[in-house]
Amino acid sequence: MIKLFVVGYPLDIQEAELVDIFSIHGMIHSVDLLKDKVTHRHKGFGFIEMEDQAGADRAIAAINGMVLKGRKISVKPADENRAEKPRVFKPNRFHSEELQSSASSTEPFKNKRPRKLVSNTFRAEN
């Protein structure tokens, strides 16, 4: 079975409509459209599992880039190894209060550019 990642479908679409679109190209094993836990509305992406590789390839070729109700649908094979890949997060700028106090006393904001101040008031030229 081939898992496809589908993103960009209209938020008001019914699951059955999406199944109809994909079932033209091959047999569907399962559909998992992600919903918000509080509002129970679609988040706009999900996974569709196709029975065979040929059907998945046909669905990708036909549906990827298709515009449905004003939204462009993107379909690609799901990254099956995503669970094995660790997420990489940037470390905090200051790891502890000691580093924060020493960094601020020696050279404050060494890597930061000063903010550009923009005034909305009109200045008269002399």
N, CA, C and O atoms as a DFTB+ gen file, in Angstrom:
504 C
 N C O
     1  1       0.840      -1.175       0.000
     2  2       0.000       0.000       0.000
     3  2       0.887       1.241       0.000
     4  3       1.931       1.285       0.652
     5  1       0.447       2.233      -0.741
     6  2       1.195       3.468      -0.899
     7  2       0.423       4.591      -0.225
     8  3      -0.761       4.796      -0.494
     9  1       1.102       5.313       0.652
    10  2       0.465       6.415       1.364
    11  2       0.800       7.721       0.650
    12  3       1.964       8.004       0.366
    13  1      -0.240       8.518       0.361
    14  2      -0.084       9.795      -0.305
    15  2      -0.413      10.926       0.659
    16  3      -1.361      10.840       1.441
    17  1       0.381      11.984       0.591
    18  2       0.137      13.192       1.385
    19  2      -0.621      14.163       0.501
    20  3      -0.152      14.520      -0.580
    21  1      -1.792      14.593       0.953
    22  2      -2.661      15.485       0.181
    23  2      -2.819      16.777       0.965
    24  3      -3.194      16.761       2.138
    25  1      -2.531      17.902       0.307
    26  2      -2.635      19.197       0.978
    27  2      -3.279      20.195       0.022
    28  3      -3.116      20.101      -1.194
    29  1      -4.009      21.148       0.585
    30  2      -4.589      22.220      -0.202
    31  2      -6.014      21.991      -0.651
    32  3      -6.564      22.822      -1.373
    33  1      -6.628      20.900      -0.252
    34  2      -8.014      20.677      -0.662
    35  2      -8.910      21.670       0.081
    36  3      -8.543      22.147       1.155
    37  1     -10.079      21.984      -0.479
    38  2     -10.975      22.947       0.177
    39  2     -11.390      22.472       1.563
    40  3     -11.605      21.280       1.783
    41  1     -11.499      23.399       2.480
    42  2     -11.812      23.043       3.863
    43  2     -13.252      22.585       4.052
    44  3     -13.567      21.919       5.038
    45  1     -14.126      22.934       3.116
    46  2     -15.527      22.536       3.253
    47  2     -15.853      21.266       2.468
    48  3     -17.026      20.925       2.317
    49  1     -14.856      20.575       1.976
    50  2     -15.071      19.367       1.173
    51  2     -15.434      18.196       2.092
    52  3     -14.946      18.094       3.218
    53  1     -16.286      17.334       1.593
    54  2     -16.642      16.118       2.328
    55  2     -15.630      15.029       1.982
    56  3     -15.058      15.022       0.892
    57  1     -15.419      14.121       2.910
    58  2     -14.476      13.028       2.700
    59  2     -14.888      12.182       1.496
    60  3     -14.030      11.702       0.755
    61  1     -16.182      11.998       1.297
    62  2     -16.689      11.191       0.181
    63  2     -16.334      11.817      -1.168
    64  3     -16.047      11.101      -2.127
    65  1     -16.350      13.155      -1.247
    66  2     -15.989      13.826      -2.492
    67  2     -14.533      13.573      -2.849
    68  3     -14.205      13.339      -4.012
    69  1     -13.660      13.618      -1.849
    70  2     -12.241      13.368      -2.079
    71  2     -12.008      11.911      -2.467
    72  3     -11.156      11.618      -3.305
    73  1     -12.760      11.006      -1.862
    74  2     -12.667       9.585      -2.214
    75  2     -13.094       9.379      -3.665
    76  3     -12.468       8.605      -4.388
    77  1     -14.146      10.058      -4.093
    78  2     -14.598       9.950      -5.480
    79  2     -13.525      10.407      -6.455
    80  3     -13.318       9.780      -7.494
    81  1     -12.843      11.497      -6.124
    82  2     -11.796      12.026      -7.006
    83  2     -10.637      11.044      -7.123
    84  3     -10.124      10.824      -8.220
    85  1     -10.218      10.451      -6.003
    86  2      -9.073       9.546      -6.024
    87  2      -9.433       8.151      -6.526
    88  3      -8.583       7.477      -7.107
    89  1     -10.666       7.703      -6.318
    90  2     -11.032       6.331      -6.694
    91  2     -11.078       6.145      -8.208
    92  3     -11.052       5.011      -8.685
    93  1     -11.144       7.226      -8.963
    94  2     -11.104       7.124     -10.427
    95  2      -9.764       6.556     -10.883
    96  3      -9.696       5.865     -11.899
    97  1      -8.708       6.842     -10.142
    98  2      -7.349       6.481     -10.555
    99  2      -6.852       5.169      -9.956
   100  3      -5.854       4.625     -10.428
   101  1      -7.509       4.658      -8.948
   102  2      -7.085       3.394      -8.346
   103  2      -7.889       3.079      -7.097
   104  3      -8.701       3.884      -6.643
   105  1      -7.648       1.893      -6.547
   106  2      -8.354       1.450      -5.344
   107  2      -7.792       2.158      -4.113
   108  3      -6.577       2.257      -3.939
   109  1      -8.691       2.647      -3.266
   110  2      -8.301       3.345      -2.043
   111  2      -8.445       2.393      -0.863
   112  3      -9.457       1.707      -0.724
   113  1      -7.429       2.361      -0.023
   114  2      -7.470       1.512       1.166
   115  2      -8.018       2.290       2.364
   116  3      -8.888       1.796       3.081
   117  1      -7.505       3.514       2.581
   118  2      -7.977       4.303       3.714
   119  2      -7.797       5.797       3.435
   120  3      -6.980       6.201       2.607
   121  1      -8.582       6.600       4.150
   122  2      -8.524       8.055       4.048
   123  2      -8.427       8.608       5.464
   124  3      -9.215       8.244       6.336
   125  1      -7.454       9.491       5.688
   126  2      -7.284      10.111       6.996
   127  2      -7.081      11.610       6.793
   128  3      -5.961      12.069       6.569
   129  1      -8.181      12.371       6.873
   130  2      -8.113      13.823       6.749
   131  2      -8.066      14.405       8.148
   132  3      -8.955      14.146       8.959
   133  1      -7.043      15.185       8.438
   134  2      -6.852      15.690       9.784
   135  2      -7.798      16.844      10.076
   136  3      -8.017      17.725       9.244
   137  1      -8.356      16.812      11.294
   138  2      -9.303      17.839      11.731
   139  2      -8.805      18.482      13.005
   140  3      -8.053      17.878      13.770
   141  1      -9.233      19.715      13.227
   142  2      -8.914      20.429      14.450
   143  2      -9.680      19.788      15.602
   144  3     -10.852      19.442      15.450
   145  1      -9.031      19.628      16.748
   146  2      -9.665      18.951      17.875
   147  2     -10.816      19.750      18.475
   148  3     -11.778      19.170      18.979
   149  1     -10.722      21.067      18.425
   150  2     -11.729      21.911      19.060
   151  2     -12.892      22.190      18.115
   152  3     -14.052      21.982      18.470
   153  1     -12.575      22.663      16.905
   154  2     -13.636      23.083      15.985
   155  2     -14.134      21.951      15.088
   156  3     -15.191      22.082      14.471
   157  1     -13.405      20.859      15.004
   158  2     -13.733      19.709      14.156
   159  2     -13.808      20.080      12.679
   160  3     -14.517      19.433      11.908
   161  1     -13.078      21.121      12.286
   162  2     -12.982      21.504      10.875
   163  2     -11.707      20.927      10.294
   164  3     -10.737      20.699      11.018
   165  1     -11.702      20.690       8.990
   166  2     -10.519      20.163       8.326
   167  2      -9.367      21.153       8.426
   168  3      -9.566      22.366       8.366
   169  1      -8.159      20.617       8.581
   170  2      -6.967      21.457       8.629
   171  2      -6.435      21.751       7.231
   172  3      -5.599      22.638       7.065
   173  1      -6.904      21.026       6.234
   174  2      -6.471      21.282       4.863
   175  2      -5.435      20.303       4.355
   176  3      -4.934      20.453       3.241
   177  1      -5.102      19.286       5.171
   178  2      -4.184      18.255       4.703
   179  2      -4.555      16.921       5.321
   180  3      -5.260      16.852       6.328
   181  1      -4.063      15.867       4.693
   182  2      -4.356      14.532       5.186
   183  2      -3.620      13.482       4.382
   184  3      -2.749      13.801       3.573
   185  1      -3.975      12.223       4.609
   186  2      -3.309      11.103       3.960
   187  2      -4.344      10.196       3.318
   188  3      -5.404       9.930       3.886
   189  1      -4.015       9.730       2.127
   190  2      -4.850       8.760       1.430
   191  2      -3.958       7.584       1.086
   192  3      -2.895       7.753       0.488
   193  1      -4.393       6.394       1.463
   194  2      -3.607       5.195       1.226
   195  2      -4.207       4.451       0.041
   196  3      -5.375       4.063       0.055
   197  1      -3.382       4.261      -0.981
   198  2      -3.817       3.574      -2.203
   199  2      -3.348       2.117      -2.140
   200  3      -2.360       1.798      -1.479
   201  1      -4.079       1.233      -2.846
   202  2      -3.777      -0.197      -2.823
   203  2      -2.490      -0.549      -3.571
   204  3      -1.723      -1.396      -3.112
   205  1      -2.244       0.098      -4.730
   206  2      -1.069      -0.285      -5.529
   207  2      -0.311       0.947      -6.009
   208  3      -0.836       2.060      -6.010
   209  1       0.924       0.723      -6.413
   210  2       1.814       1.792      -6.857
   211  2       1.308       2.445      -8.144
   212  3       1.405       3.663      -8.292
   213  1       0.772       1.657      -9.072
   214  2       0.291       2.196     -10.349
   215  2      -0.859       3.172     -10.123
   216  3      -0.893       4.235     -10.744
   217  1      -1.793       2.834      -9.254
   218  2      -2.906       3.718      -8.939
   219  2      -2.431       4.993      -8.257
   220  3      -2.952       6.076      -8.524
   221  1      -1.439       4.866      -7.374
   222  2      -0.892       6.038      -6.696
   223  2      -0.201       6.956      -7.693
   224  3      -0.353       8.175      -7.614
   225  1       0.553       6.394      -8.627
   226  2       1.230       7.199      -9.646
   227  2       0.230       7.920     -10.540
   228  3       0.425       9.088     -10.879
   229  1      -0.845       7.223     -10.924
   230  2      -1.875       7.862     -11.744
   231  2      -2.556       9.001     -10.984
   232  3      -2.823      10.058     -11.556
   233  1      -2.837       8.788      -9.703
   234  2      -3.490       9.827      -8.891
   235  2      -2.582      11.043      -8.736
   236  3      -3.049      12.177      -8.838
   237  1      -1.294      10.821      -8.493
   238  2      -0.353      11.931      -8.363
   239  2      -0.290      12.722      -9.662
   240  3      -0.342      13.951      -9.650
   241  1      -0.177      12.010     -10.785
   242  2      -0.066      12.679     -12.087
   243  2      -1.327      13.473     -12.426
   244  3      -1.233      14.565     -12.985
   245  1      -2.501      12.940     -12.098
   246  2      -3.745      13.584     -12.494
   247  2      -4.200      14.666     -11.519
   248  3      -4.718      15.697     -11.948
   249  1      -4.018      14.454     -10.220
   250  2      -4.616      15.345      -9.230
   251  2      -3.655      16.431      -8.753
   252  3      -4.103      17.510      -8.364
   253  1      -2.357      16.176      -8.771
   254  2      -1.387      17.169      -8.311
   255  2      -1.472      18.427      -9.177
   256  3      -1.296      18.357     -10.393
   257  1      -1.739      19.563      -8.558
   258  2      -1.875      20.824      -9.272
   259  2      -3.296      21.140      -9.707
   260  3      -3.547      22.211     -10.259
   261  1      -4.222      20.232      -9.471
   262  2      -5.619      20.449      -9.849
   263  2      -6.251      21.513      -8.950
   264  3      -5.994      21.538      -7.746
   265  1      -7.072      22.386      -9.524
   266  2      -7.759      23.416      -8.750
   267  2      -9.185      22.951      -8.489
   268  3      -9.929      22.635      -9.418
   269  1      -9.557      22.912      -7.206
   270  2     -10.885      22.470      -6.802
   271  2     -11.465      23.523      -5.872
   272  3     -10.911      23.782      -4.804
   273  1     -12.570      24.127      -6.267
   274  2     -13.240      25.176      -5.490
   275  2     -12.289      26.318      -5.141
   276  3     -12.324      26.862      -4.037
   277  1     -11.446      26.666      -6.098
   278  2     -10.542      27.797      -5.912
   279  2      -9.273      27.486      -5.147
   280  3      -8.499      28.402      -4.866
   281  1      -9.024      26.225      -4.794
   282  2      -7.805      25.854      -4.065
   283  2      -7.027      24.823      -4.858
   284  3      -7.599      23.893      -5.426
   285  1      -5.715      24.998      -4.888
   286  2      -4.842      24.113      -5.646
   287  2      -4.433      22.932      -4.766
   288  3      -3.859      23.108      -3.692
   289  1      -4.742      21.725      -5.247
   290  2      -4.448      20.507      -4.493
   291  2      -3.046      20.037      -4.840
   292  3      -2.661      20.019      -6.009
   293  1      -2.293      19.661      -3.833
   294  2      -0.955      19.111      -4.023
   295  2      -0.951      17.682      -3.478
   296  3      -1.372      17.435      -2.348
   297  1      -0.470      16.749      -4.295
   298  2      -0.423      15.340      -3.906
   299  2       0.995      14.833      -4.131
   300  3       1.571      15.021      -5.203
   301  1       1.552      14.188      -3.107
   302  2       2.885      13.594      -3.242
   303  2       2.975      12.379      -2.328
   304  3       2.183      12.240      -1.397
   305  1       3.931      11.505      -2.591
   306  2       4.083      10.344      -1.700
   307  2       4.442      10.808      -0.285
   308  3       5.252      11.718      -0.107
   309  1       3.834      10.178       0.704
   310  2       4.102      10.542       2.095
   311  2       5.493      10.073       2.484
   312  3       5.984       9.054       1.998
   313  1       6.111      10.832       3.362
   314  2       7.444      10.493       3.854
   315  2       7.286       9.450       4.956
   316  3       7.012       9.785       6.108
   317  1       7.459       8.193       4.591
   318  2       7.226       7.093       5.539
   319  2       8.255       7.070       6.665
   320  3       7.956       6.577       7.753
   321  1       9.441       7.582       6.435
   322  2      10.496       7.537       7.440
   323  2      10.485       8.757       8.347
   324  3      11.441       8.974       9.092
   325  1       9.429       9.556       8.303
   326  2       9.366      10.783       9.090
   327  2       9.451      10.501      10.585
   328  3      10.056      11.279      11.322
   329  1       8.865       9.421      11.040
   330  2       8.898       9.103      12.472
   331  2      10.309       8.765      12.929
   332  3      10.666       9.006      14.082
   333  1      11.107       8.210      12.031
   334  2      12.476       7.846      12.391
   335  2      13.412       9.047      12.379
   336  3      14.430       9.039      13.070
   337  1      13.086      10.073      11.611
   338  2      13.934      11.258      11.533
   339  2      13.646      12.162      12.723
   340  3      12.501      12.562      12.934
   341  1      14.657      12.483      13.490
   342  2      14.411      13.383      14.617
   343  2      14.233      14.817      14.132
   344  3      14.873      15.243      13.170
   345  1      13.375      15.538      14.795
   346  2      13.201      16.950      14.479
   347  2      14.386      17.713      15.044
   348  3      14.888      17.387      16.119
   349  1      14.827      18.715      14.329
   350  2      15.961      19.513      14.773
   351  2      15.442      20.903      15.122
   352  3      14.879      21.607      14.284
   353  1      15.644      21.272      16.365
   354  2      15.225      22.579      16.823
   355  2      16.454      23.431      17.096
   356  3      17.495      22.921      17.507
   357  1      16.327      24.722      16.867
   358  2      17.417      25.636      17.173
   359  2      17.526      25.759      18.684
   360  3      16.512      25.833      19.378
   361  1      18.739      25.782      19.191
   362  2      18.875      25.949      20.643
   363  2      18.521      27.377      21.047
   364  3      18.559      28.299      20.231
   365  1      18.179      27.537      22.311
   366  2      17.883      28.869      22.820
   367  2      19.123      29.734      22.731
   368  3      20.249      29.239      22.792
   369  1      18.907      31.031      22.586
   370  2      20.043      31.936      22.499
   371  2      20.821      31.978      23.798
   372  3      22.052      31.972      23.791
   373  1      20.121      32.019      24.890
   374  2      20.752      32.044      26.198
   375  2      20.303      30.798      26.948
   376  3      19.114      30.619      27.213
   377  1      21.246      29.948      27.283
   378  2      20.905      28.671      27.906
   379  2      20.601      28.810      29.393
   380  3      19.786      28.067      29.939
   381  1      21.254      29.755      30.037
   382  2      20.992      29.934      31.456
   383  2      21.080      31.416      31.790
   384  3      21.468      32.229      30.952
   385  1      20.717      31.760      33.018
   386  2      20.766      33.159      33.423
   387  2      22.193      33.663      33.512
   388  3      22.446      34.849      33.298
   389  1      23.147      32.763      33.832
   390  2      24.555      33.164      33.907
   391  2      25.044      33.615      32.538
   392  3      25.700      34.650      32.414
   393  1      24.724      32.835      31.514
   394  2      25.137      33.211      30.161
   395  2      24.438      34.484      29.724
   396  3      25.037      35.311      29.037
   397  1      23.198      34.654      30.103
   398  2      22.440      35.827      29.708
   399  2      23.049      37.086      30.325
   400  3      23.194      38.101      29.643
   401  1      23.404      37.029      31.604
   402  2      23.964      38.212      32.264
   403  2      25.362      38.515      31.744
   404  3      25.714      39.685      31.591
   405  1      26.174      37.485      31.466
   406  2      27.520      37.734      30.956
   407  2      27.482      38.244      29.525
   408  3      28.294      39.090      29.151
   409  1      26.558      37.746      28.723
   410  2      26.455      38.184      27.331
   411  2      25.953      39.615      27.253
   412  3      26.388      40.376      26.389
   413  1      25.048      39.989      28.137
   414  2      24.502      41.343      28.080
   415  2      25.479      42.369      28.618
   416  3      25.411      43.538      28.240
   417  1      26.389      41.957      29.496
   418  2      27.319      42.924      30.066
   419  2      28.494      43.198      29.132
   420  3      28.999      44.320      29.100
   421  1      28.942      42.194      28.369
   422  2      30.112      42.412      27.518
   423  2      29.745      43.097      26.209
   424  3      30.188      44.219      25.962
   425  1      28.979      42.478      25.399
   426  2      28.580      43.053      24.122
   427  2      27.094      42.780      23.912
   428  3      26.724      41.725      23.397
   429  1      26.257      43.709      24.301
   430  2      24.823      43.447      24.144
   431  2      24.404      43.435      22.683
   432  3      24.789      44.303      21.899
   433  1      23.613      42.441      22.337
   434  2      23.016      42.305      21.012
   435  2      24.051      42.358      19.895
   436  3      23.885      43.080      18.912
   437  1      25.090      41.606      20.053
   438  2      26.162      41.585      19.064
   439  2      25.662      41.178      17.676
   440  3      26.079      41.755      16.672
   441  1      24.777      40.193      17.618
   442  2      24.312      39.673      16.333
   443  2      23.023      40.313      15.846
   444  3      22.532      39.960      14.774
   445  1      22.473      41.233      16.597
   446  2      21.204      41.834      16.207
   447  2      21.429      43.169      15.522
   448  3      22.302      43.945      15.908
   449  1      20.627      43.421      14.502
   450  2      20.650      44.726      13.837
   451  2      19.701      45.641      14.586
   452  3      18.705      45.175      15.139
   453  1      19.990      46.939      14.614
   454  2      19.039      47.851      15.258
   455  2      17.772      47.955      14.428
   456  3      17.813      47.869      13.201
   457  1      16.656      48.139      15.098
   458  2      15.394      48.270      14.393
   459  2      15.343      49.602      13.664
   460  3      15.851      50.615      14.145
   461  1      14.732      49.579      12.519
   462  2      14.544      50.793      11.754
   463  2      13.266      51.459      12.248
   464  3      12.190      50.861      12.209
   465  1      13.389      52.683      12.708
   466  2      12.231      53.393      13.216
   467  2      11.536      54.078      12.056
   468  3      12.164      54.802      11.283
   469  1      10.261      53.852      11.938
   470  2       9.469      54.442      10.875
   471  2       8.414      55.315      11.498
   472  3       7.663      54.879      12.371
   473  1       8.360      56.540      11.051
   474  2       7.386      57.478      11.599
   475  2       6.289      57.699      10.572
   476  3       6.566      57.869       9.385
   477  1       5.073      57.697      11.019
   478  2       3.945      57.938      10.137
   479  2       3.614      59.418       9.988
   480  3       2.768      59.792       9.177
   481  1       4.276      60.248      10.764
   482  2       3.991      61.685      10.697
   483  2       4.717      62.307       9.529
   484  3       5.806      61.872       9.156
   485  1       4.113      63.321       8.959
   486  2       4.713      64.031       7.836
   487  2       5.696      65.074       8.361
   488  3       5.371      65.861       9.250
   489  1       6.890      65.066       7.802
   490  2       7.904      66.022       8.202
   491  2       8.016      67.094       7.122
   492  3       8.202      66.778       5.947
   493  1       7.906      68.336       7.510
   494  2       8.030      69.435       6.558
   495  2       9.499      69.718       6.302
   496  3      10.296      69.797       7.236
   497  1       9.845      69.866       5.068
   498  2      11.230      70.185       4.691
   499  2      11.455      71.674       4.851
   500  3      10.577      72.476       4.535
   501  1      12.611      72.043       5.334
   502  2      12.960      73.478       5.495
   503  2      13.516      74.036       4.207
   504  3      13.864      75.216       4.145
